[in-house]
Amino acid sequence: MLNALKSLLLPPEQKASRTAQLIAFESGGRARWTPRDYAALAREGYVKNAIVYRAVKLVAENVGGCVYLVEEGAETRDRHPLLDLIARPNPRQDGAQFLENVATHLMIAGNAYVEAVAVDGSPRELHVLRPDRMKLVPGPDGWPEAYEYTVAGRTVRFEQSATLPPILHLTLLHPLDDHYGLAPLEAASVAVDTHNAAATWNKALLDNAARPSGALVFEGAEGAVMSDGQFERLKRELGEEYQGARNAGRPLLLEGGLDWKAMSLSPKDMDFMEAKHAAAREIALAFGVPPQLLGIPGDNTYSNFQEANRVFFRATVLPFANRIGAALSGWLAGAFGNVRLTADADRIDALSSDRAALWSRITEAPFLTLNEKRAVVGYAPLEGGDRLG
């Protein structure tokens, strides 16, 4: 009886991390923008660089193409209300587009935000929000108490205190930031700049008739110099008659003691193409895409395209898809129960050889019962299956 009275009089117990005050002290309770220029990364990387664009699309489209299952206890279901919501998250998108957008934002910004539209506490729609428009507002305990989304000068505040927080914030680990994630694109930014600079240099070289720059040397009589009129005429003629792709191959007529001296190194001297391919391989490495799948020459890490594709799905696509699925199911657990979204590896054609090898090993294991074999490959037990065979 005494314990019951104490529980009524005492405030409810609250659990908090012992380090939360340190995080709160650092943030000061003020809103924090993403600590990088997302627009510049997206523009110079995804928009202007073909390697980044293809690497991001390759990962994101395959994540969006995964078939998800719901694990509930020891059972695996292919039909569930949560799967229905993911399959049709909102009127404008299907499940593949929704997951592709989440994965794309994670790879470009290191952060992805999903808004839940709920009716009576039950989520009805899911929407992906742009990372550059979102900022995090830390609470007194150091963790996010709200998010603010700003568009065209108007701001919407999402309080996170509800049973179903309206915003899911997915991040990729940043070892130096408590709240925001580190994007693969940011890690590859030096390689992206190198690759873009090589492409720009190559374009400028082509525009200049594929010839390196040089200098016209005046070798007139001793002490003679070109007059201002001669200099301006020569500069005008060079610009109009000899520069640009349309003037490629036109011979340069020199007179009056002029001589052409090449000044810059040739592409061979600069090892131009190899430097560009090395930068492309670094970009592919940051995104977890085998260079062979991006058509980058000079890399024979895997014996063939099929092997590279298998490693790509096993090491990059599946972990990425399962990470997104775990975040979504954990966020929506209050509405759908203790379930977990996982990508169905058996539905991925690139992993068919792994699946066949597993089935072969299990079939040839005489020390396992039928139900133990079924459990290993993800199937439910059968009545009478607890026998060796």
C-alpha positions as CSV (number, residue, x, y, z in Angstrom):
1,M,0.0,0.0,0.0
2,L,2.8,2.4,0.9
3,N,4.6,1.7,-2.4
4,A,1.4,2.5,-4.3
5,L,1.0,5.8,-2.5
6,K,4.7,6.7,-3.3
7,S,4.1,5.9,-7.0
8,L,1.2,8.4,-7.0
9,L,3.1,11.1,-5.3
10,L,6.4,10.9,-7.1
11,P,6.8,12.2,-10.6
12,P,7.1,9.5,-13.3
13,E,10.6,8.2,-13.9
14,Q,12.4,9.6,-17.0
15,K,15.3,7.9,-18.6
16,A,18.0,9.9,-20.4
17,S,21.5,9.5,-21.6
18,R,24.2,10.8,-19.2
19,T,25.9,12.5,-22.2
20,A,22.7,14.3,-23.4
21,Q,23.5,17.5,-21.4
22,L,26.8,17.7,-23.2
23,I,25.1,17.5,-26.6
24,A,22.5,20.1,-25.4
25,F,25.2,22.4,-24.2
26,E,27.0,22.2,-27.6
27,S,23.8,22.9,-29.6
28,G,22.4,25.6,-27.3
29,G,18.9,24.6,-28.3
30,R,19.1,26.5,-31.6
31,A,18.1,25.3,-35.0
32,R,21.0,23.9,-37.0
33,W,21.2,23.8,-40.8
34,T,22.8,21.0,-42.6
35,P,26.6,21.9,-42.3
36,R,27.4,21.7,-46.0
37,D,26.2,23.2,-49.3
38,Y,23.8,20.5,-50.4
39,A,22.9,22.5,-53.6
40,A,26.5,22.7,-54.7
41,L,27.2,19.0,-54.0
42,A,24.1,18.1,-56.0
43,R,24.8,20.4,-58.8
44,E,28.6,19.7,-59.3
45,G,28.2,16.0,-58.5
46,Y,24.8,14.5,-59.4
47,V,23.8,17.0,-62.1
48,K,27.2,17.6,-63.9
49,N,29.0,14.4,-63.3
50,A,28.0,11.3,-65.3
51,I,29.8,8.9,-63.0
52,V,28.1,10.2,-59.8
53,Y,24.7,10.3,-61.6
54,R,25.0,6.7,-62.8
55,A,26.4,5.4,-59.4
56,V,23.5,7.1,-57.5
57,K,20.9,5.9,-59.9
58,L,22.3,2.4,-59.9
59,V,22.1,2.1,-56.1
60,A,18.8,4.0,-55.7
61,E,16.9,2.2,-58.5
62,N,17.9,-1.2,-57.3
63,V,16.9,-0.3,-53.7
64,G,13.6,0.9,-55.0
65,G,13.2,-2.3,-57.0
66,C,13.6,-4.6,-53.9
67,V,10.6,-6.6,-52.8
68,Y,10.0,-6.2,-49.0
69,L,8.8,-8.7,-46.5
70,V,7.5,-8.1,-43.0
71,E,9.1,-10.1,-40.2
72,E,6.7,-10.5,-37.2
73,G,8.2,-12.6,-34.5
74,A,9.3,-15.9,-36.1
75,E,7.0,-15.4,-39.1
76,T,7.7,-13.8,-42.4
77,R,4.8,-12.2,-44.2
78,D,4.4,-11.0,-47.8
79,R,1.0,-9.4,-47.0
80,H,0.7,-6.7,-44.3
81,P,-0.8,-3.2,-43.9
82,L,2.7,-1.8,-43.6
83,L,3.6,-3.3,-47.0
84,D,0.5,-1.8,-48.5
85,L,1.5,1.6,-47.2
86,I,5.1,1.3,-48.6
87,A,3.7,0.0,-51.9
88,R,1.5,3.2,-52.2
89,P,2.9,5.8,-49.9
90,N,1.1,8.8,-51.4
91,P,-1.1,9.6,-54.5
92,R,1.9,10.9,-56.5
93,Q,4.3,8.1,-56.0
94,D,4.5,4.3,-55.9
95,G,6.8,2.4,-53.6
96,A,9.7,2.2,-56.0
97,Q,9.8,5.9,-56.5
98,F,9.4,6.6,-52.8
99,L,12.3,4.3,-51.8
100,E,14.5,5.6,-54.7
101,N,14.0,9.2,-53.5
102,V,15.0,8.2,-49.9
103,A,18.1,6.4,-51.1
104,T,19.1,9.3,-53.5
105,H,18.9,11.9,-50.7
106,L,21.0,9.7,-48.4
107,M,23.7,9.4,-51.0
108,I,23.8,13.0,-52.0
109,A,23.1,14.7,-48.6
110,G,23.8,12.0,-46.1
111,N,20.3,12.7,-44.7
112,A,16.8,11.8,-45.8
113,Y,13.5,13.0,-44.3
114,V,10.1,11.3,-44.5
115,E,6.9,12.9,-43.3
116,A,4.0,10.8,-42.1
117,V,0.4,12.1,-42.6
118,A,-1.7,10.4,-40.0
119,V,-5.4,10.3,-39.3
120,D,-6.3,9.4,-35.6
121,G,-2.8,8.3,-35.0
122,S,-2.7,5.9,-38.0
123,P,-0.3,6.8,-40.9
124,R,-2.1,7.1,-44.2
125,E,0.6,8.7,-46.4
126,L,4.4,9.1,-46.5
127,H,6.2,11.9,-48.2
128,V,9.9,12.4,-48.9
129,L,11.1,16.0,-48.1
130,R,14.1,17.8,-49.5
131,P,17.1,17.8,-47.1
132,D,18.3,21.3,-48.0
133,R,14.9,22.7,-46.8
134,M,14.9,21.0,-43.4
135,K,16.7,22.0,-40.2
136,L,16.8,20.3,-36.9
137,V,15.9,21.9,-33.6
138,P,17.6,20.2,-30.6
139,G,15.7,19.9,-27.3
140,P,17.1,20.4,-23.7
141,D,18.2,16.7,-23.7
142,G,20.3,17.2,-26.9
143,W,18.0,15.1,-29.2
144,P,15.7,16.6,-31.8
145,E,12.5,18.1,-30.4
146,A,11.3,19.5,-33.7
147,Y,12.1,19.9,-37.4
148,E,11.5,23.1,-39.4
149,Y,10.8,22.9,-43.2
150,T,11.2,26.1,-45.1
151,V,10.0,26.8,-48.7
152,A,9.8,30.3,-50.3
153,G,10.0,32.1,-46.9
154,R,7.3,30.0,-45.3
155,T,8.2,27.6,-42.5
156,V,6.3,24.6,-41.1
157,R,7.3,23.2,-37.7
158,F,7.0,19.5,-37.0
159,E,7.0,18.7,-33.2
160,Q,8.4,15.3,-32.5
161,S,6.6,14.8,-29.2
162,A,3.7,12.8,-30.6
163,T,3.3,9.0,-30.2
164,L,4.0,8.9,-34.0
165,P,6.7,11.5,-34.6
166,P,5.7,13.2,-37.9
167,I,9.3,13.2,-39.3
168,L,11.7,10.3,-39.7
169,H,15.3,11.5,-40.1
170,L,17.5,8.9,-41.7
171,T,21.3,9.5,-41.6
172,L,24.5,8.0,-42.7
173,L,27.1,8.0,-39.9
174,H,29.1,11.2,-39.6
175,P,31.9,10.7,-37.0
176,L,32.1,14.5,-36.3
177,D,28.5,15.5,-36.2
178,D,25.9,14.6,-33.6
179,H,22.8,15.3,-35.7
180,Y,23.6,15.2,-39.4
181,G,25.0,12.4,-41.6
182,L,27.9,12.2,-44.0
183,A,27.1,11.7,-47.7
184,P,29.2,9.4,-50.0
185,L,29.2,12.3,-52.4
186,E,30.9,14.6,-49.8
187,A,33.5,11.9,-49.2
188,A,34.1,11.7,-52.9
189,S,34.1,15.5,-53.5
190,V,37.8,15.8,-54.3
191,A,37.5,13.0,-56.9
192,V,34.4,14.6,-58.3
193,D,36.2,18.0,-58.7
194,T,39.2,16.2,-60.4
195,H,36.9,14.4,-62.8
196,N,34.9,17.5,-63.6
197,A,38.1,19.5,-64.1
198,A,39.4,16.9,-66.5
199,A,36.2,17.0,-68.5
200,T,36.3,20.8,-68.6
201,W,39.9,20.8,-69.7
202,N,39.1,18.2,-72.4
203,K,36.2,20.3,-73.7
204,A,38.3,23.5,-73.8
205,L,41.0,21.6,-75.7
206,L,38.5,20.4,-78.3
207,D,37.1,24.0,-78.6
208,N,40.6,25.1,-79.3
209,A,40.9,22.7,-82.2
210,A,42.4,20.0,-80.0
211,R,45.7,21.9,-79.8
212,P,47.5,22.9,-76.7
213,S,48.0,26.6,-76.0
214,G,51.1,28.4,-77.0
215,A,52.7,31.8,-77.7
216,L,53.5,33.8,-80.8
217,V,57.1,35.1,-80.5
218,F,58.1,38.2,-82.4
219,E,61.6,37.9,-83.8
220,G,62.1,41.2,-85.6
221,A,65.2,43.3,-86.0
222,E,67.2,44.0,-82.9
223,G,65.3,46.4,-80.7
224,A,62.1,46.2,-82.9
225,V,58.8,45.9,-81.2
226,M,55.2,45.4,-82.6
227,S,53.2,48.5,-82.8
228,D,49.9,48.8,-80.9
229,G,48.0,48.6,-84.2
230,Q,49.8,45.4,-85.3
231,F,49.3,43.8,-81.9
232,E,45.5,44.5,-81.9
233,R,45.1,43.3,-85.5
234,L,47.0,40.0,-84.7
235,K,44.9,39.4,-81.5
236,R,41.7,40.1,-83.4
237,E,42.6,37.7,-86.3
238,L,43.6,34.9,-83.9
239,G,40.3,35.2,-82.1
240,E,38.1,35.3,-85.2
241,E,40.0,33.0,-87.6
242,Y,41.8,30.4,-85.6
243,Q,40.0,29.8,-82.3
244,G,37.1,27.4,-81.8
245,A,36.0,24.0,-83.1
246,R,34.8,25.4,-86.4
247,N,38.3,26.6,-87.2
248,A,39.9,23.2,-86.4
249,G,42.8,22.4,-88.8
250,R,43.1,25.9,-90.3
251,P,46.7,26.7,-90.9
252,L,48.2,29.6,-89.1
253,L,49.8,32.2,-91.4
254,L,52.8,33.9,-89.8
255,E,54.6,36.9,-91.1
256,G,57.0,39.6,-90.1
257,G,59.3,37.5,-87.8
258,L,56.5,35.7,-85.9
259,D,57.1,32.2,-84.6
260,W,54.8,29.8,-82.7
261,K,56.0,28.2,-79.5
262,A,53.9,25.6,-77.7
263,M,53.8,26.3,-74.0
264,S,51.6,23.7,-72.3
265,L,52.1,19.9,-71.8
266,S,50.3,17.5,-74.0
267,P,47.6,15.2,-72.7
268,K,50.0,12.3,-72.9
269,D,52.5,14.2,-70.8
270,M,49.8,14.9,-68.2
271,D,48.6,11.3,-68.3
272,F,45.2,12.9,-68.7
273,M,42.9,9.9,-69.3
274,E,44.4,7.8,-66.6
275,A,43.9,10.6,-64.0
276,K,40.3,10.9,-65.1
277,H,39.7,7.2,-64.8
278,A,41.4,7.1,-61.4
279,A,39.1,9.8,-60.2
280,A,36.1,7.9,-61.6
281,R,37.2,4.7,-59.7
282,E,37.4,6.7,-56.4
283,I,33.8,8.0,-57.0
284,A,32.6,4.4,-57.6
285,L,34.4,3.3,-54.5
286,A,32.7,5.9,-52.3
287,F,29.3,4.8,-53.5
288,G,30.0,1.1,-53.3
289,V,29.6,0.4,-57.0
290,P,32.1,-1.9,-58.8
291,P,33.8,0.2,-61.5
292,Q,33.0,-2.5,-64.1
293,L,29.3,-1.7,-63.7
294,L,30.0,1.9,-64.6
295,G,32.0,1.2,-67.7
296,I,35.3,2.5,-66.2
297,P,38.3,0.8,-68.0
298,G,41.4,-0.4,-66.3
299,D,39.8,-2.1,-63.3
300,N,39.7,-5.9,-63.2
301,T,38.9,-6.5,-59.6
302,Y,36.2,-9.0,-60.5
303,S,36.6,-11.8,-63.1
304,N,33.4,-10.9,-65.0
305,F,30.4,-8.6,-65.0
306,Q,28.2,-11.2,-63.3
307,E,30.5,-11.5,-60.4
308,A,30.7,-7.7,-60.0
309,N,26.9,-7.5,-60.1
310,R,26.6,-10.1,-57.4
311,V,29.0,-8.3,-55.1
312,F,27.2,-5.0,-55.8
313,F,23.9,-6.4,-54.6
314,R,25.3,-8.4,-51.7
315,A,27.6,-5.6,-50.3
316,T,25.8,-2.4,-51.3
317,V,22.1,-2.7,-52.3
318,L,20.9,-5.2,-49.7
319,P,22.5,-3.5,-46.7
320,F,21.2,-0.2,-47.9
321,A,17.7,-1.5,-48.5
322,N,17.5,-3.2,-45.2
323,R,18.8,-0.1,-43.4
324,I,16.0,2.0,-44.9
325,G,13.4,-0.8,-44.1
326,A,14.6,-1.1,-40.5
327,A,14.3,2.7,-40.0
328,L,10.8,2.8,-41.5
329,S,9.5,-0.1,-39.5
330,G,11.0,1.1,-36.3
331,W,9.4,4.6,-36.8
332,L,6.0,3.1,-37.6
333,A,6.1,0.5,-34.9
334,G,3.5,2.3,-32.8
335,A,0.9,1.9,-35.6
336,F,1.9,-1.5,-37.0
337,G,3.4,-3.3,-34.0
338,N,6.8,-4.8,-33.5
339,V,7.6,-5.7,-37.1
340,R,10.6,-5.3,-39.3
341,L,10.8,-4.6,-43.0
342,T,13.5,-6.6,-44.8
343,A,14.4,-6.9,-48.5
344,D,13.6,-10.3,-50.0
345,A,17.0,-11.5,-51.2
346,D,15.3,-14.5,-52.9
347,R,13.7,-12.2,-55.4
348,I,17.0,-10.7,-56.6
349,D,18.1,-12.4,-59.8
350,A,21.8,-11.3,-59.3
351,L,21.9,-13.5,-56.2
352,S,20.5,-16.6,-57.7
353,S,23.9,-18.3,-57.7
354,D,24.2,-17.7,-53.9
355,R,20.7,-19.0,-53.4
356,A,21.4,-22.2,-55.4
357,A,24.6,-22.8,-53.5
358,L,22.8,-22.4,-50.2
359,W,20.1,-24.8,-51.2
360,S,22.6,-27.3,-52.4
361,R,24.5,-27.2,-49.1
362,I,21.3,-27.5,-47.0
363,T,20.0,-30.4,-49.1
364,E,23.2,-32.3,-48.6
365,A,23.3,-31.9,-44.8
366,P,22.1,-35.2,-43.4
367,F,22.4,-34.0,-39.8
368,L,19.5,-31.4,-40.1
369,T,15.8,-32.2,-39.9
370,L,13.4,-31.1,-42.6
371,N,12.2,-28.1,-40.5
372,E,15.7,-27.1,-39.6
373,K,16.5,-27.0,-43.3
374,R,13.4,-24.9,-44.0
375,A,14.3,-22.5,-41.2
376,V,17.7,-21.9,-42.7
377,V,16.3,-20.9,-46.1
378,G,13.5,-18.8,-44.5
379,Y,10.5,-21.1,-44.8
380,A,7.9,-21.9,-42.0
381,P,8.0,-25.4,-40.4
382,L,5.8,-28.2,-41.6
383,E,3.9,-30.7,-39.5
384,G,5.9,-33.8,-39.1
385,G,9.0,-32.1,-40.4
386,D,11.1,-32.8,-37.3
387,R,12.8,-35.7,-38.8
388,L,16.1,-36.2,-40.4
389,G,16.0,-36.0,-44.2
